[in-house]
C-alpha cells in the first residue's frame, strides 16, 4: 500500500507515521527500528545527560539505519538549557527536529539557515497558528486522549485535528488515541496527513529501556486505566493509574503547588517505574490508547499490521 502525503514527501518516509519523543525511552534502538519499518523514528535529546551523549545516540541511529529520523526536544523542563544540545543536532545534520512543550521560538532562531525539518507539537488551534508563523514545516496536534503532557483544554483528537487542518496551510499530523491502522485512516479522513504515536511504541520489543512491568501494565490497562495529573499547576499530563498517581491527586487537592508535588512528579519517580518497574514508587506516562494494546510486537510487525488494516479499510471505502 502506497501513501503519498505532504508528510511522507517532507520527511522522506514511506508511511506517514511518526514515533513520539518518549522521555527516557526514545533512544537509538527504537528510533532506528521505526525508521527501518518505514516511519520516522525519534530520539529524545533532553533525557540525555550532556551533548556528548546525544552525539553518540545520533551516530548510533545512523549505524542502525540509513533512513530519516528525528531528534525531539522537550523544552518545558523548568528552564533547563537546550541550546548546547541543539548545537549537536545541527552539527550532526539530523534530518528532523521536533519540539514539545514551552516556547519554540529560540529553537527556530537557532535552526535558521539549516535544512533541518521542523515539527512542533501543539494542543490548541492558536498554538498551531503560531507554529506556522514561526516557520514550522508541520504541526503535530495532540488531543486529550494522548499520554504525557497535554493541552490545558480538554479537546479530543477528533474535534481538534479538523479545526487545525482548516486553520493552517502546513501539513498536520494527528496525535492522541491512535494505535492501529484504523486510527491512521481516521486521521487521514479528518484531513491530517500523518499520525504520531507514543504510547503504542512503548509496548514494542525495540523499546528496550522500558521495563517489562511497564509494558505489561500498558497491556493490562483499559481505556479507563489512565488519569490526568499536574492539572493544578497548569501542566496537565496523562499517566497510568496507580497508588502513586492517586497520591499525586491528593496532594493537588490539599497543596496545589509545584514544591509540594516535585518529588512525586520528578523524572526520578518516572524512571523508577518505567526502568525498574517499581509501581509503588513512581509513575508511567500513557494515553487512553492503552485500551487497544494487547501485545508487544517489533516495530516492523506493528507498522506492517497497521498498513494491512489501513489497506483493508481502503478497499472497503473503494478508494
PAZAPA-4460 file (N, C-alpha, C; in steps of 0.05 Angstrom, whole numbers, plus 32768, in hexadecimal, padded with zeros to 4 digits):
% residues 319
    n_x    n_y    n_z   ca_x   ca_y   ca_z    c_x    c_y    c_z   seq   type   mol
   8011   7FE8   8000   8000   8000   8000   8011   8019   8000     1      X     A
   800D   802B   7FED   801D   8043   7FEB   800F   805A   7FF9     2      X     A
   801E   806A   8008   8014   8082   8014   8024   809A   8008     3      X     A
   8016   80AD   7FFD   8023   80C5   7FF3   8015   80DD   7FFF     4      X     A
   8020   80E8   8014   8015   8100   8020   802C   8114   8022     5      X     A
   8025   812C   8029   803A   8140   802C   804E   8138   8042     6      X     A
   8044   8128   8056   8056   8120   806B   806B   810B   8061     7      X     A
   8062   80F8   8051   8075   80E4   8047   808A   80F3   8035     8      X     A
   8080   8106   8025   8093   8115   8014   80A6   8127   8024     9      X     A
   809B   8134   8038   80AA   8147   8049   80C0   8138   8058    10      X     A
   80BA   8121   8063   80CC   8113   8074   80DC   80FD   8066    11      X     A
   80D4   80F7   804D   80E2   80E2   803E   80DD   80C6   8049    12      X     A
   80C5   80C1   8052   80BE   80A7   805E   80A9   8099   804E    13      X     A
   80A6   807F   8052   8093   806F   8042   8077   8071   804C    14      X     A
   8074   8071   8067   805A   8072   8073   8058   808B   8085    15      X     A
   8041   8098   8085   803F   80B1   8095   803A   80AC   80B3    16      X     A
   804E   809F   80BF   804C   8096   80DB   8064   80A0   80E9    17      X     A
   8060   80B0   80FE   8076   80BC   810D   8076   80B1   8129    18      X     A
   808D   80A8   8133   808F   809E   814F   8094   80B6   8161    19      X     A
   8085   80B6   8177   8087   80CD   818A   80A2   80CE   8198    20      X     A
   80A7   80E5   81A5   80C1   80EA   81B2   80C6   80D8   81CA    21      X     A
   80B2   80D0   81DA   80B4   80BD   81EF   80CC   80C2   8202    22      X     A
   80C9   80D3   8215   80DE   80DA   8228   80E9   80C1   8235    23      X     A
   8103   80BF   8236   8113   80A9   8242   8110   808F   8234    24      X     A
   8102   808E   821D   80FE   8074   8210   8105   8075   81F2    25      X     A
   8104   808C   81E5   8107   808E   81C8   8125   8090   81C2    26      X     A
   8132   8079   81BE   814E   8079   81B8   8153   806A   819E    27      X     A
   816C   8065   8198   8174   805C   817D   8166   8043   8174    28      X     A
   8164   802F   8185   8159   8015   817D   813C   8018   8173    29      X     A
   812C   8027   8182   8110   802B   817A   810F   803D   8161    30      X     A
   811D   8053   8162   811C   8066   814B   8124   8059   8131    31      X     A
   813A   804A   8131   8143   803D   8119   812F   8028   810F    32      X     A
   8123   8019   8122   810F   8005   811B   80F7   8011   810D    33      X     A
   80ED   8027   8118   80D6   8035   810C   80DD   803F   80F0    34      X     A
   80F4   804C   80EE   80FC   8056   80D4   8100   8040   80C0    35      X     A
   810D   802A   80C8   8111   8014   80B6   80F6   8008   80AD    36      X     A
   80E2   800A   80BE   80C7   7FFF   80B7   80B7   8012   80A5    37      X     A
   80C2   8029   80A0   80B4   803C   808D   80A9   8055   809A    38      X     A
   80AA   8057   80B4   80A1   806F   80C2   80B8   8082   80C8    39      X     A
   80B3   8095   80D9   80C8   80A7   80E3   80CD   80A1   8100    40      X     A
   80E4   8094   8106   80EC   8091   8122   80F8   80AA   812D    41      X     A
   80F8   80AC   8147   8104   80C4   8154   8113   80BC   816D    42      X     A
   8128   80CB   8174   8135   80C8   818D   812F   80E1   819E    43      X     A
   8130   80DE   81B8   8129   80F3   81CA   8142   8101   81D4    44      X     A
   8145   811A   81CE   815E   8128   81D5   8160   812F   81F3    45      X     A
   814B   813A   81FE   814D   8145   8219   814C   8131   822F    46      X     A
   8149   8117   8228   814C   8102   823C   8169   80F9   823E    47      X     A
   817A   8103   822D   8196   80FC   822D   81A5   8110   823F    48      X     A
   81BB   8107   824A   81C9   8117   825E   81D9   812E   8253    49      X     A
   81E4   812C   823B   81F5   8141   8230   81F7   813E   8212    50      X     A
   8203   8152   8204   8205   8152   81E7   8214   813A   81DC    51      X     A
   8228   8130   81EA   8237   8119   81E0   8225   8100   81DF    52      X     A
   8213   80FD   81F2   8201   80E6   81F2   81EE   80E8   81DB    53      X     A
   81E5   8100   81D5   81D3   8104   81BE   81E1   80FE   81A4    54      X     A
   81FA   8107   81A1   8209   8102   8189   820D   80E3   8185    55      X     A
   8213   80D6   819B   8216   80B9   819A   81FC   80AB   8191    56      X     A
   81E6   80B4   819C   81CC   80A8   8195   81C5   80AD   8178    57      X     A
   81CA   80C5   816E   81C5   80CB   8152   81D5   80B9   8140    58      X     A
   81EE   80B6   8146   8200   80A5   8136   81F8   8088   8138    59      X     A
   81EE   8080   814F   81E5   8064   8151   81CC   805F   813F    60      X     A
   81BA   8073   813E   81A3   8070   812C   81AD   806C   810F    61      X     A
   81C0   807D   8108   81CB   807B   80EC   81D9   8061   80E6    62      X     A
   81E3   8054   80FB   81F0   803A   80F7   81DB   8024   80F3    63      X     A
   81C2   802A   80FB   81AD   8015   80FA   819A   801A   80E3    64      X     A
   8199   8032   80D8   8187   8037   80C1   8192   804C   80AF    65      X     A
   818B   804B   8096   8192   8060   8083   817A   8071   807C    66      X     A
   8164   806D   808C   814B   807B   8087   814A   8095   8098    67      X     A
   8138   80A8   8091   8135   80C0   80A1   812C   80BA   80BD    68      X     A
   8134   80CB   80D0   812C   80C9   80EC   812B   80E5   80F7    69      X     A
   8120   80E8   810F   811E   8102   811B   812A   8103   8137    70      X     A
   812F   811B   8141   8137   811F   815D   8123   8131   816A    71      X     A
   8117   8128   8180   8102   8136   818E   810E   8147   81A4    72      X     A
   8105   8160   81A7   810D   8171   81BC   80F5   8179   81CD    73      X     A
   80F4   816E   81E5   80DF   8175   81F9   80E9   818D   8208    74      X     A
   80DF   81A5   8201   80EC   81BE   820A   80DE   81CB   8221    75      X     A
   80CC   81BD   822E   80BD   81C9   8244   80C6   81BF   825F    76      X     A
   80DF   81B5   8261   80E9   81A9   827A   80F5   81BD   828D    77      X     A
   80E4   81CE   8298   80EC   81E1   82AD   8105   81F1   82A6    78      X     A
   8107   81FA   828D   811C   820C   8286   8137   81FF   827F    79      X     A
   8137   81E5   827D   8150   81D7   8276   815A   81E0   825B    80      X     A
   8174   81E5   8258   8180   81EE   823F   817D   81D8   822A    81      X     A
   8179   81E1   8211   8178   81CD   81FB   8189   81D6   81E4    82      X     A
   8194   81EF   81E5   81A2   81F9   81CE   81BB   81E9   81C7    83      X     A
   81CA   81E0   81DC   81E2   81D0   81D7   81DB   81B5   81CC    84      X     A
   81C4   81AA   81D3   81BB   8191   81C8   81B3   8195   81AB    85      X     A
   81A5   81AA   81A5   819C   81B0   818A   81B4   81B5   8178    86      X     A
   81CA   81C0   8183   81E2   81C4   8173   81EC   81A9   8168    87      X     A
   81EA   8194   8178   81F3   817A   816F   81E1   8170   8159    88      X     A
   81C7   8173   815B   81B5   816A   8146   81BB   8179   812C    89      X     A
   81C2   8192   812E   81C9   81A2   8116   81E3   8198   810B    90      X     A
   81F7   8195   811C   8211   818B   8113   8210   8170   8105    91      X     A
   81FE   815F   8110   81FB   8144   8105   81E8   8144   80ED    92      X     A
   81DC   815B   80E7   81CA   815E   80D0   81B4   8149   80D0    93      X     A
   81A6   8148   80E7   818F   8135   80E9   8179   813E   80D6    94      X     A
   816A   812B   80CB   8155   8133   80B7   813E   8143   80C3    95      X     A
   8136   813C   80DC   811E   8148   80E7   8123   814F   8105    96      X     A
   8118   8166   810D   8117   816D   8129   80F9   8172   8130    97      X     A
   80F0   8166   8146   80D5   816B   814F   80D6   8179   816B    98      X     A
   80C2   8188   8171   80C2   8198   8189   80A8   8193   8198    99      X     A
   80AA   818E   81B2   8092   818A   81C3   8095   819B   81DC   100      X     A
   807F   81A8   81E4   807F   81B8   81FC   808F   81D2   81F9   101      X     A
   8087   81E6   8208   8096   81FF   8209   8093   820F   81EF   102      X     A
   80A2   8225   81EE   80A2   8237   81D8   80B8   822E   81C4   103      X     A
   80B0   8226   81AB   80C4   821C   8198   80D4   8232   818A   104      X     A
   80CE   824B   818F   80DB   8261   8180   80FA   825F   8181   105      X     A
   8106   825A   8198   8124   8258   8198   812E   8242   8187   106      X     A
   8120   822C   8185   8129   8216   8174   8127   821E   8157   107      X     A
   8112   822B   814F   8110   8234   8133   8127   8248   812D   108      X     A
   812D   8259   813F   8143   826C   813A   815D   825E   8137   109      X     A
   8162   8249   8148   817B   823B   8146   817D   822A   812D   110      X     A
   8166   8220   8123   8166   8210   810B   8166   8220   80F1   111      X     A
   8164   823A   80F3   8162   824B   80DB   817B   8246   80CA   112      X     A
   8175   8243   80B0   818B   823F   809D   8192   8222   8099   113      X     A
   8186   820F   80A7   818B   81F3   80A4   8175   81E7   8092   114      X     A
   8179   81CE   8089   8165   81C0   807A   8155   81AC   808B   115      X     A
   8158   81AE   80A5   814B   819B   80B7   812D   81A1   80B7   116      X     A
   811D   818C   80B4   8100   818E   80B5   80F7   8193   80D2   117      X     A
   80E3   81A4   80D5   80DA   81AD   80F0   80BD   81A5   80F5   118      X     A
   80B9   8194   8109   809E   818B   8111   8098   8196   812D   119      X     A
   8080   819F   8131   8079   81AA   814B   8060   819C   8155   120      X     A
   8061   8192   816E   8049   8187   817A   8038   819D   8187   121      X     A
   801E   819D   8180   800C   81B1   818A   7FF3   81A3   8195   122      X     A
   7FE5   81B1   81A7   7FCD   81A7   81B2   7FB6   81BA   81B0   123      X     A
   7FB9   81CE   819F   7FA4   81E2   819B   7FA7   81EF   817F   124      X     A
   7F91   81F8   8175   7F92   8204   815A   7FA4   821D   8159   125      X     A
   7FA3   822D   816E   7FB4   8246   816E   7FD1   823F   816F   126      X     A
   7FD8   8229   817D   7FF4   8220   817D   7FFD   8217   8161   127      X     A
   7FEB   820A   8153   7FF2   8202   8137   7FF6   821A   8125   128      X     A
   7FE6   822E   8128   7FE9   8246   8119   8004   8254   811F   129      X     A
   800B   8255   8138   8024   8261   8140   803C   8251   8135   130      X     A
   803A   8237   8136   8050   8226   812B   8053   822B   810D   131      X     A
   803D   822D   80FF   803F   8233   80E2   804C   824E   80DE   132      X     A
   8045   8262   80ED   8051   827C   80EA   806F   827C   80EF   133      X     A
   8078   826B   8102   8094   8269   8109   80A4   825B   80F3   134      X     A
   8097   824B   80E3   80A5   823D   80CE   80A5   821F   80D0   135      X     A
   8092   8214   80E0   8091   81F6   80E2   808A   81EA   80C7   136      X     A
   8096   81D3   80C1   8090   81C5   80A9   8077   81B4   80AB   137      X     A
   8070   81AD   80C4   8057   819E   80CA   8051   81A1   80E7   138      X     A
   8038   819C   80EE   8030   819C   810B   8025   8181   8112   139      X     A
   802C   8177   8129   8021   815F   8134   800C   8167   8149   140      X     A
   7FF3   8160   8144   7FDC   8169   8154   7FD4   8154   8167   141      X     A
   7FD7   8158   8181   7FD1   8143   8195   7FB6   8149   81A3   142      X     A
   7FA5   8136   81A2   7F8B   8138   81B0   7F8D   812F   81CD   143      X     A
   7F77   8132   81DB   7F75   812C   81F8   7F7A   810F   81FE   144      X     A
   7F78   80FD   81EA   7F7B   80E0   81EE   7F99   80D9   81F2   145      X     A
   7FAB   80EA   81EA   7FC7   80E4   81E9   7FD4   80DF   8204   146      X     A
   7FEB   80D2   8204   7FFB   80CE   821C   800F   80E4   8220   147      X     A
   8019   80E7   8238   802C   80FC   823E   801F   8117   823F   148      X     A
   802E   812C   823A   8024   8147   823D   8011   814E   8227   149      X     A
   7FFB   815B   822F   7FE5   8162   821D   7FDF   8180   821F   150      X     A
   7FCB   8188   820F   7FC2   81A4   8211   7FB1   81A8   822A   151      X     A
   7FAC   81C1   8230   7F9C   81C8   8248   7F7E   81C6   8243   152      X     A
   7F77   81C4   822A   7F5B   81C1   8223   7F55   81A4   821B   153      X     A
   7F40   8199   8225   7F3B   817C   8221   7F2D   8178   8206   154      X     A
   7F3B   817C   81F0   7F30   8178   81D6   7F3B   815F   81C9   155      X     A
   7F2A   814D   81C0   7F32   8134   81B5   7F3E   8136   8199   156      X     A
   7F4C   8122   8191   7F59   8122   8177   7F46   8125   8160   157      X     A
   7F2F   8118   8162   7F1B   8118   814D   7F10   8134   8147   158      X     A
   7F0F   8145   815C   7F06   8160   8159   7F1C   8173   8152   159      X     A
   7F33   8170   815F   7F49   8183   815C   7F56   8182   8140   160      X     A
   7F5B   816A   8136   7F6A   8167   811D   7F5D   8176   8106   161      X     A
   7F43   8171   8100   7F38   8180   80E9   7F37   819E   80ED   162      X     A
   7F35   81A7   8106   7F36   81C4   810A   7F51   81CF   8102   163      X     A
   7F67   81C1   8109   7F81   81CA   8102   7F86   81C8   80E4   164      X     A
   7F7C   81B2   80D8   7F7E   81AE   80BB   7F72   81C5   80AC   165      X     A
   7F5B   81CF   80B7   7F4D   81E5   80AA   7F5A   8200   80AE   166      X     A
   7F6D   8201   80C1   7F79   821A   80C9   7F95   821F   80BD   167      X     A
   7FA5   820B   80BB   7FC1   820E   80B2   7FC4   8203   8096   168      X     A
   7FD9   820C   8089   7FDF   8203   806E   7FF4   81ED   806D   169      X     A
   8003   81E9   8083   8018   81D5   8084   800B   81BA   808B   170      X     A
   8019   81A4   8086   800E   818A   808C   8009   8185   80A9   171      X     A
   7FF4   8176   80AF   7FEC   8170   80CB   7FF0   8152   80D0   172      X     A
   7FFC   814C   80E7   8000   8130   80F0   7FEE   812D   8108   173      X     A
   7FDD   8119   8108   7FCA   8114   811E   7FD7   8103   8133   174      X     A
   7FD2   8109   814D   7FDD   80FA   8163   7FC9   80F9   8179   175      X     A
   7FCA   80E3   8189   7FB7   80DF   819F   7FA2   80CB   8199   176      X     A
   7FA4   80B4   81A7   7F8F   809F   81A3   7F93   808E   818A   177      X     A
   7FAA   808F   817E   7FAF   8081   8165   7FC2   806A   816A   178      X     A
   7FBA   8051   8162   7FCB   803B   8167   7FCA   8025   8153   179      X     A
   7FBB   8029   813D   7FB9   8014   8129   7FB2   8020   810E   180      X     A
   7FAD   800F   80FA   7FA7   8019   80DF   7F8D   8027   80DD   181      X     A
   7F7A   8020   80EF   7F61   802F   80EF   7F65   804C   80F7   182      X     A
   7F76   8050   810B   7F7C   806B   8113   7F8A   807B   80FE   183      X     A
   7F9C   806E   80EF   7FAA   807B   80D9   7F96   8084   80C4   184      X     A
   7F83   8073   80BC   7F70   807A   80A7   7F5D   808F   80B1   185      X     A
   7F55   808E   80CB   7F44   80A2   80D6   7F51   80BD   80D5   186      X     A
   7F6B   80BE   80DC   7F7A   80D7   80DB   7F7B   80E3   80BF   187      X     A
   7F7F   80D1   80AB   7F80   80DB   808F   7F64   80E5   8087   188      X     A
   7F4F   80D8   8091   7F34   80E1   808A   7F2E   80FC   8096   189      X     A
   7F3B   8103   80AD   7F37   811D   80BA   7F47   8133   80AC   190      X     A
   7F58   812B   8099   7F68   813F   808B   7F85   8140   8093   191      X     A
   7F8C   8130   80A7   7FA8   812E   80AE   7FB7   8120   8098   192      X     A
   7FD2   8123   8097   7FE2   8116   8083   7FF6   8103   808F   193      X     A
   7FF2   80FC   80A8   8002   80E9   80B6   7FF9   80E7   80D2   194      X     A
   8006   80D4   80E1   8000   80D1   80FD   8019   80CF   810D   195      X     A
   8017   80D6   8127   802C   80D1   813A   8021   80BE   814F   196      X     A
   8032   80AB   8157   802A   8098   816C   8041   8097   8181   197      X     A
   8039   8098   819A   804C   8096   81B0   8049   807D   81BF   198      X     A
   8032   807B   81CE   802D   8064   81E0   8030   804A   81D2   199      X     A
   8025   8047   81BA   8025   802D   81AC   8042   8024   81A6   200      X     A
   8054   8036   81A2   806F   802E   819C   807F   8026   81B5   201      X     A
   8074   802D   81CD   8082   8023   81E5   8080   8005   81E7   202      X     A
   8068   7FFB   81DF   8063   7FDE   81E0   806D   7FD1   81C7   203      X     A
   8086   7FD4   81C0   8093   7FC7   81AA   80AE   7FBB   81B4   204      X     A
   80B7   7FA7   81A6   80D0   7F9A   81AE   80E8   7FAC   81AE   205      X     A
   80E9   7FBF   819C   8100   7FD1   8199   8101   7FE8   81AE   206      X     A
   80EB   7FEB   81BC   80EB   7FFF   81D2   80F9   7FF1   81EA   207      X     A
   8113   7FEE   81E8   8122   7FDD   81FA   8125   7FE9   8216   208      X     A
   8122   8003   8218   8126   800F   8232   810D   800D   8244   209      X     A
   80F6   8007   8238   80DD   8005   8248   80DD   7FE9   8256   210      X     A
   80D7   7FE9   826F   80D6   7FD0   827E   80BF   7FBE   8274   211      X     A
   80C2   7FA5   8279   80AD   7F92   8271   8094   7F98   8281   212      X     A
   8098   7FA1   829B   8080   7FA7   82AB   8070   7FBF   829F   213      X     A
   807E   7FD3   8295   8071   7FEA   8288   8062   7FE1   826F   214      X     A
   806F   7FD1   825F   8062   7FC7   8246   8049   7FB6   824D   215      X     A
   804C   7FA5   8261   8035   7F95   8269   801E   7FA5   8274   216      X     A
   8025   7FBA   8282   8011   7FCC   828D   8001   7FDA   8276   217      X     A
   800F   7FE1   8261   8002   7FEC   8249   7FEE   7FD8   823D   218      X     A
   7FF7   7FBF   823C   7FE6   7FAA   8230   7FCD   7FA5   8242   219      X     A
   7FD1   7FA5   825C   7FBC   7F9E   826E   7FA9   7FB5   8273   220      X     A
   7FB1   7FCE   826D   7FA1   7FE5   8273   7F89   7FE6   825F   221      X     A
   7F74   7FF3   8267   7F5D   7FF7   8256   7F5C   8015   824E   222      X     A
   7F49   801C   823D   7F46   8038   8236   7F40   804A   824E   223      X     A
   7F38   803D   8264   7F33   804C   827D   7F4B   804B   8290   224      X     A
   7F61   8040   8287   7F77   803B   8298   7F8B   8052   829A   225      X     A
   7F84   8069   8291   7F96   8080   8292   7F88   8097   82A1   226      X     A
   7F98   80AB   82A9   7F8D   80C3   82B6   7F9F   80DA   82B1   227      X     A
   7F95   80F2   82B5   7FA3   810B   82B1   7FAF   8115   82CB   228      X     A
   7FC9   811A   82CC   7FD6   8126   82E3   7FE1   8141   82DB   229      X     A
   7FEA   8151   82EF   7FF7   816B   82EB   7FE4   8180   82E0   230      X     A
   7FCA   817B   82DF   7FB8   818F   82D6   7FB9   81A8   82E7   231      X     A
   7FBC   81A4   8302   7FBC   81BB   8315   7FD3   81CE   8311   232      X     A
   7FE8   81C5   8304   7FFF   81D7   82FF   8001   81DF   82E2   233      X     A
   7FEB   81DB   82D3   7FEA   81E5   82B8   7FF9   81D5   82A4   234      X     A
   7FFF   81BB   82AA   800E   81AA   8298   8002   818E   8297   235      X     A
   7FE9   818C   828E   7FDB   8172   828F   7FE9   815D   827E   236      X     A
   7FEA   8145   8289   7FF8   812F   827C   7FEA   8115   8283   237      X     A
   7FE9   8103   826F   7FDA   80E9   8273   7FEE   80D3   827A   238      X     A
   7FE6   80C4   828F   7FF7   80AE   8299   7FE6   8095   829E   239      X     A
   7FF3   807E   82A1   7FE6   8066   82AB   7FDD   806B   82C8   240      X     A
   7FC5   8062   82CE   7FBB   8063   82EA   7FCB   8050   82FB   241      X     A
   7FD3   8059   8313   7FDE   8047   8327   7FDD   8056   8342   242      X     A
   7FE7   804A   8357   7FE6   8056   8371   7FF6   8070   8372   243      X     A
   800C   8070   8364   801D   8088   8363   800F   80A0   8357   244      X     A
   8001   809B   8341   7FF3   80B1   8334   7FDA   80BA   8344   245      X     A
   7FCE   80A7   8352   7FB8   80AE   8364   7FC2   80C2   837A   246      X     A
   7FDA   80BC   8384   7FE6   80CE   8398   7FEC   80E9   838C   247      X     A
   7FF5   80EA   8373   7FF9   8104   8365   7FDF   8114   8365   248      X     A
   7FC9   8107   835E   7FB0   8115   835D   7FA7   811F   8378   249      X     A
   7FAD   8110   838D   7FA7   8118   83A8   7FB6   8132   83AF   250      X     A
   7FD0   8132   83A9   7FE0   8149   83AE   7FD6   8161   839F   251      X     A
   7FCD   815D   8386   7FC3   8173   8376   7FAA   817F   8383   252      X     A
   7F9A   816F   8390   7F83   8179   839E   7F8A   8189   83B7   253      X     A
   7F9E   817E   83C6   7FA6   8189   83DF   7FB9   81A1   83DD   254      X     A
   7FCE   819E   83CD   7FE2   81B2   83C9   7FEA   81B4   83AC   255      X     A
   7FDB   81C2   839C   7FE0   81C2   837F   7FF7   81D4   8377   256      X     A
   800F   81CD   837E   8027   81DC   8377   803C   81C9   836C   257      X     A
   804E   81D4   835B   8063   81C4   8350   8075   81BA   8366   258      X     A
   807B   81CA   837A   808D   81C2   8390   8082   81A9   839E   259      X     A
   8068   81A9   83A3   805C   8192   83B0   805C   8179   839F   260      X     A
   805C   817D   8385   8059   8166   8372   8074   815C   8367   261      X     A
   8089   816C   8369   80A1   8167   8358   80AD   814C   835D   262      X     A
   80AD   8142   8375   80B9   8127   837A   80A8   8112   836C   263      X     A
   808E   8115   836B   807C   8101   8360   807B   8101   8342   264      X     A
   8080   8119   8336   807E   811B   8319   8099   811D   830B   265      X     A
   80AE   8118   831A   80C9   811B   8310   80D0   8106   82FB   266      X     A
   80E5   810C   82EC   80EF   80F9   82D9   80F9   80DF   82E7   267      X     A
   8103   80E2   82FF   810C   80CA   830E   80F5   80B8   8315   268      X     A
   80DE   80C4   831C   80C6   80B3   8322   80BD   80A5   8308   269      X     A
   80BE   80B4   82F2   80B7   80A8   82D9   80C9   8091   82D2   270      X     A
   80E3   8094   82D5   80F6   807F   82CE   80F4   8067   82E0   271      X     A
   80EE   806B   82FA   80EB   8054   830C   80D6   8041   8301   272      X     A
   80C1   804C   82F5   80AC   803B   82EB   80B3   8030   82CF   273      X     A
   80BA   8041   82BD   80BD   8038   82A1   80D7   8028   829D   274      X     A
   80EB   802D   82AD   8104   801D   82AB   8104   8004   82BD   275      X     A
   80FC   8008   82D6   80FF   7FF3   82EA   80E5   7FE5   82F0   276      X     A
   80CF   7FF0   82E6   80B5   7FE3   82EB   80AB   7FE5   8308   277      X     A
   80B5   7FF9   8316   80AD   7FFD   8332   8093   800E   8333   278      X     A
   807D   8001   8330   8063   800F   832D   805C   8020   8345   279      X     A
   8063   8016   835D   805B   8024   8375   806C   803C   837B   280      X     A
   8080   8041   836B   8092   8058   8370   8095   806A   8357   281      X     A
   8083   8068   8344   8086   8078   832C   806E   8077   831A   282      X     A
   8071   8083   8302   805B   8084   82EF   8065   8081   82D3   283      X     A
   8053   807A   82C1   8059   8078   82A5   8045   8086   8293   284      X     A
   804F   8095   8280   803E   80A3   826D   802E   808F   825C   285      X     A
   8016   8095   8255   8006   8084   8244   7FED   8092   823B   286      X     A
   7FE5   808D   8222   7FCD   8098   8217   7FB6   8084   8219   287      X     A
   7F9E   808D   8212   7F86   807C   8213   7F88   8065   81FF   288      X     A
   7F9B   8066   81ED   7F9E   8050   81DA   7FA6   8036   81E7   289      X     A
   7FAD   8037   8201   7FB4   801E   820F   7F9D   800A   820C   290      X     A
   7F85   8013   820A   7F6E   8000   8206   7F70   7FF0   81ED   291      X     A
   7F82   7FF7   81DA   7F85   7FE9   81C1   7F9F   7FD9   81BF   292      X     A
   7FB0   7FDB   81D3   7FCA   7FCD   81D2   7FC7   7FB1   81DE   293      X     A
   7FCD   7F9D   81CE   7FCA   7F82   81D7   7FE3   7F70   81D5   294      X     A
   7FF8   7F7B   81C9   8010   7F6B   81C5   8029   7F7D   81C3   295      X     A
   8040   7F70   81C0   8059   7F7E   81BE   8067   7F75   81A5   296      X     A
   8060   7F80   818E   806C   7F79   8175   8087   7F88   8171   297      X     A
   8095   7F81   815B   80AB   7F93   8153   809E   7FAB   8145   298      X     A
   80AE   7FC0   8142   80A4   7FD8   8135   809C   7FD1   8118   299      X     A
   80AB   7FC0   810B   80A5   7FB8   80F0   808B   7FA9   80EE   300      X     A
   8086   7F97   8101   806D   7F88   8102   8056   7F9A   8107   301      X     A
   8059   7FAE   8118   8044   7FC1   811E   803C   7FD1   8106   302      X     A
   8050   7FDC   80F8   804A   7FEC   80E0   803E   7FDB   80CA   303      X     A
   8049   7FC3   80C6   803D   7FB1   80B1   8020   7FAC   80B7   304      X     A
   801A   7FA7   80D1   7FFE   7FA2   80D9   7FEC   7FBA   80D3   305      X     A
   7FF6   7FD1   80DB   7FE7   7FEA   80D7   7FE2   7FEF   80B9   306      X     A
   7FF6   7FEB   80A8   7FF2   7FF0   808C   7FDF   7FDB   8080   307      X     A
   7FE0   7FC3   808A   7FCC   7FAF   8082   7FB0   7FB6   8089   308      X     A
   7FAC   7FC1   80A1   7F91   7FCA   80A9   7F89   7FE1   8098   309      X     A
   7F9B   7FF3   8093   7F94   800B   8082   7F8D   8002   8066   310      X     A
   7F9B   7FEF   805B   7F94   7FE5   8040   7F78   7FD8   803F   311      X     A
   7F71   7FC9   8054   7F56   7FBE   8056   7F41   7FD3   8056   312      X     A
   7F46   7FE8   8065   7F33   7FFE   8067   7F31   800C   804C   313      X     A
   7F48   8010   803F   7F47   801E   8025   7F37   800E   8011   314      X     A
   7F3A   7FF3   8011   7F2A   7FE3   7FFF   7F0C   7FE5   8005   315      X     A
   7F05   7FE6   801F   7EEA   7FE9   8027   7EDE   8004   801E   316      X     A
   7EEF   8018   801E   7EE6   8032   8015   7EE5   8034   7FF6   317      X     A
   7EF2   8020   7FE9   7EF2   8021   7FCC   7F04   8036   7FC0   318      X     A
   7F1A   803D   7FCF   7F2C   8052   7FC5   7F47   8046   7FBD   319      X     A
***
